């Protein structure tokens, strides 16, 4: 990864992330039980999908590192 603290995602990359997230959520939905770690990751993934659904991101977005809480 570069040392640049920001990166851009295209609309197609956002669609790919949504597809992959929905696929993983579907896998977890069919699993009879999840570990505590998987539950936490599932919750985080659901929040991420919710953010990615925002129509303002349809053409892409710029990401930046959140440095709050760092040293």
N, CA, C and O of each residue as an XYZ file, in Angstrom:
284
protein
N       0.832     -1.175      0.000
C       0.000      0.000      0.000
C       0.874      1.235      0.000
O       1.961      1.227      0.579
N       0.422      2.282     -0.632
C       1.223      3.501     -0.680
C       1.151      4.224      0.656
O       0.314      3.902      1.500
N       2.030      5.203      0.845
C       2.026      5.977      2.076
C       1.004      7.102      2.018
O       0.800      7.797      3.013
N       0.355      7.296      0.871
C      -0.698      8.283      0.736
C      -1.849      7.900      1.654
O      -2.259      6.740      1.687
N      -2.375      8.874      2.404
C      -3.432      8.579      3.366
C      -4.819      8.603      2.760
O      -5.803      8.441      3.483
N      -4.930      8.800      1.451
C      -6.245      8.767      0.828
C      -6.174      7.958     -0.460
O      -5.125      7.849     -1.095
N      -7.302      7.406     -0.819
C      -7.416      6.623     -2.038
C      -8.816      6.840     -2.599
O      -9.717      7.290     -1.891
N      -8.984      6.520     -3.853
C     -10.287      6.689     -4.492
C     -10.834      5.332     -4.921
O     -10.087      4.431     -5.304
N     -12.155      5.211     -4.846
C     -12.848      4.033     -5.352
C     -13.784      4.483     -6.455
O     -14.488      5.483     -6.310
N     -13.794      3.748     -7.557
C     -14.716      4.051     -8.647
C     -16.089      3.488     -8.303
O     -16.225      2.701     -7.367
N     -17.088      3.885     -9.047
C     -18.425      3.344     -8.867
C     -18.440      1.836     -9.045
O     -19.130      1.132     -8.308
N     -17.681      1.331    -10.023
C     -17.603     -0.118    -10.245
C     -16.966     -0.835     -9.055
O     -17.383     -1.935     -8.694
N     -15.960     -0.214     -8.451
C     -15.318     -0.825     -7.284
C     -16.274     -0.849     -6.091
O     -16.271     -1.801     -5.311
N     -17.082      0.183     -5.949
C     -18.074      0.209     -4.874
C     -19.109     -0.891     -5.101
O     -19.510     -1.569     -4.156
N     -19.542     -1.073     -6.352
C     -20.477     -2.160     -6.664
C     -19.871     -3.523     -6.338
O     -20.557     -4.406     -5.824
N     -18.592     -3.687     -6.639
C     -17.916     -4.951     -6.345
C     -17.853     -5.196     -4.838
O     -18.048     -6.324     -4.386
N     -17.585     -4.153     -4.065
C     -17.565     -4.287     -2.610
C     -18.937     -4.660     -2.064
O     -19.049     -5.509     -1.180
N     -19.980     -4.025     -2.592
C     -21.336     -4.355     -2.149
C     -21.667     -5.812     -2.478
O     -22.243     -6.522     -1.653
N     -21.307     -6.253     -3.675
C     -21.556     -7.636     -4.076
C     -20.850     -8.604     -3.129
O     -21.454     -9.563     -2.649
N     -19.574     -8.348     -2.866
C     -18.800     -9.233     -2.002
C     -19.358     -9.232     -0.573
O     -19.417    -10.276      0.076
N     -19.758     -8.075     -0.099
C     -20.316     -7.981      1.253
C     -21.629     -8.752      1.353
O     -21.843     -9.495      2.310
N     -22.506     -8.578      0.369
C     -23.774     -9.298      0.377
C     -23.543    -10.815      0.291
O     -24.255    -11.595      0.924
N     -22.563    -11.214     -0.481
C     -22.253    -12.638     -0.611
C     -21.793    -13.217      0.727
O     -22.219    -14.304      1.117
N     -20.917    -12.483      1.434
C     -20.447    -12.959      2.737
C     -21.580    -12.969      3.758
O     -21.689    -13.905      4.551
N     -22.421    -11.943      3.747
C     -23.556    -11.913      4.669
C     -24.491    -13.097      4.408
O     -25.045    -13.678      5.341
N     -24.658    -13.443      3.141
C     -25.481    -14.594      2.787
C     -24.874    -15.889      3.313
O     -25.592    -16.759      3.806
N     -23.555    -16.018      3.210
C     -22.878    -17.208      3.738
C     -23.102    -17.328      5.242
O     -23.415    -18.405      5.750
N     -22.939    -16.213      5.946
C     -23.120    -16.238      7.393
C     -24.572    -16.503      7.763
O     -24.840    -17.130      8.788
N     -25.514    -16.036      6.945
C     -26.930    -16.247      7.235
C     -27.289    -17.733      7.200
O     -28.185    -18.173      7.920
N     -26.598    -18.495      6.373
C     -26.915    -19.925      6.251
C     -26.130    -20.787      7.238
O     -26.292    -22.007      7.268
N     -25.290    -20.158      8.035
C     -24.495    -20.887      9.019
C     -25.289    -20.991     10.321
O     -25.828    -19.992     10.797
N     -25.365    -22.208     10.908
C     -26.186    -22.372     12.113
C     -25.710    -21.551     13.313
O     -26.530    -21.085     14.104
N     -24.408    -21.371     13.455
C     -23.905    -20.568     14.572
C     -22.631    -19.844     14.145
O     -21.862    -20.321     13.310
N     -22.443    -18.686     14.746
C     -21.263    -17.879     14.452
C     -20.482    -17.655     15.735
O     -21.051    -17.614     16.826
N     -19.173    -17.512     15.590
C     -18.339    -17.185     16.746
C     -18.567    -15.722     17.118
O     -19.172    -14.968     16.355
N     -18.090    -15.333     18.271
C     -18.211    -13.935     18.706
C     -17.513    -13.010     17.704
O     -18.009    -11.930     17.383
N     -16.361    -13.454     17.223
C     -15.616    -12.655     16.235
C     -16.430    -12.506     14.943
O     -16.493    -11.419     14.369
N     -17.046    -13.591     14.494
C     -17.857    -13.536     13.275
C     -19.075    -12.637     13.464
O     -19.460    -11.915     12.545
N     -19.684    -12.676     14.652
C     -20.812    -11.784     14.930
C     -20.381    -10.323     14.824
O     -21.088     -9.501     14.241
N     -19.219    -10.008     15.389
C     -18.711     -8.640     15.337
C     -18.407     -8.235     13.897
O     -18.724     -7.119     13.485
N     -17.798     -9.132     13.139
C     -17.494     -8.818     11.741
C     -18.768     -8.682     10.921
O     -18.847     -7.833     10.033
N     -19.759     -9.506     11.210
C     -21.037     -9.421     10.503
C     -21.700     -8.070     10.752
O     -22.217     -7.444      9.826
N     -21.683     -7.628     11.997
C     -22.265     -6.325     12.329
C     -21.520     -5.199     11.613
O     -22.146     -4.280     11.085
N     -20.197     -5.266     11.595
C     -19.403     -4.253     10.915
C     -19.676     -4.268      9.410
O     -19.758     -3.214      8.778
N     -19.815     -5.451      8.850
C     -20.079     -5.575      7.419
C     -21.464     -5.020      7.073
O     -21.634     -4.384      6.033
N     -22.435     -5.255      7.923
C     -23.777     -4.699      7.696
C     -23.733     -3.172      7.710
O     -24.376     -2.524      6.885
N     -22.965     -2.588      8.659
C     -22.832     -1.124      8.701
C     -22.143     -0.613      7.437
O     -22.541      0.411      6.881
N     -21.119     -1.320      6.989
C     -20.404     -0.907      5.773
C     -21.315     -0.961      4.559
O     -21.290     -0.050      3.731
N     -22.119     -2.013      4.438
C     -23.054     -2.123      3.318
C     -24.047     -0.972      3.360
O     -24.391     -0.399      2.326
N     -24.508     -0.636      4.563
C     -25.448      0.473      4.702
C     -24.827      1.775      4.160
O     -25.496      2.542      3.467
N     -23.567      2.013      4.476
C     -22.881      3.206      3.978
C     -22.727      3.139      2.459
O     -22.935      4.137      1.769
N     -22.365      1.971      1.940
C     -22.151      1.823      0.500
C     -23.436      1.967     -0.305
O     -23.379      2.211     -1.510
N     -24.595      1.821      0.338
C     -25.876      1.962     -0.357
C     -26.186      3.423     -0.689
O     -27.062      3.692     -1.511
N     -25.487      4.362     -0.068
C     -25.745      5.781     -0.278
C     -25.583      6.127     -1.756
O     -24.525      5.901     -2.342
N     -26.623      6.668     -2.341
C     -26.605      6.998     -3.774
C     -25.536      8.031     -4.115
O     -25.101      8.112     -5.264
N     -25.111      8.814     -3.140
C     -24.053      9.801     -3.377
C     -22.733      9.121     -3.746
O     -21.839      9.764     -4.297
N     -22.605      7.838     -3.448
C     -21.376      7.104     -3.749
C     -21.432      6.379     -5.090
O     -20.463      5.722     -5.472
N     -22.533      6.484     -5.800
C     -22.719      5.716     -7.035
C     -21.636      5.983     -8.082
O     -21.312      5.100     -8.875
N     -21.083      7.176     -8.088
C     -20.054      7.506     -9.089
C     -18.645      7.365     -8.541
O     -17.670      7.621     -9.247
N     -18.538      6.957     -7.281
C     -17.225      6.775     -6.676
C     -17.073      7.632     -5.431
O     -17.949      8.427     -5.093
N     -15.951      7.455     -4.761
C     -15.698      8.229     -3.551
C     -14.201      8.259     -3.268
O     -13.425      7.478     -3.821
N     -13.825      9.169     -2.406
C     -12.450      9.274     -1.957
C     -12.406      8.808     -0.515
O     -13.232      9.222      0.299
N     -11.461      7.963     -0.196
C     -11.300      7.452      1.154
C     -10.163      8.191      1.838
O      -9.211      8.635      1.196
N     -10.280      8.312      3.144
C      -9.174      8.892      3.894
C      -8.999      8.108      5.173
O      -9.957      7.549      5.707
N      -7.791      8.067      5.655
C      -7.491      7.362      6.901
C      -8.037      8.159      8.070
O      -7.918      9.384      8.111
N      -8.632      7.464      9.012
C      -9.102      8.095     10.235
C      -8.001      7.913     11.262
O      -7.787      6.810     11.764
N      -7.311      8.983     11.571
C      -6.159      8.899     12.483
C      -6.522      9.229     13.907
O      -5.633      9.368     14.747
N      -7.820      9.362     14.214
C      -8.219      9.628     15.584
C      -7.794      8.477     16.463
O      -7.888      7.316     16.068
N      -7.332      8.792     17.638
C      -6.933      7.755     18.574
C      -5.523      7.266     18.375
O      -5.022      6.488     19.187
N      -4.862      7.704     17.308
C      -3.469      7.297     17.108
C      -2.558      8.092     18.030
O      -2.740      9.292     18.235
N      -1.568      7.390     18.583
C      -0.529      7.876     19.425
C      -0.445      9.228     19.813
O       0.472      9.605     20.544
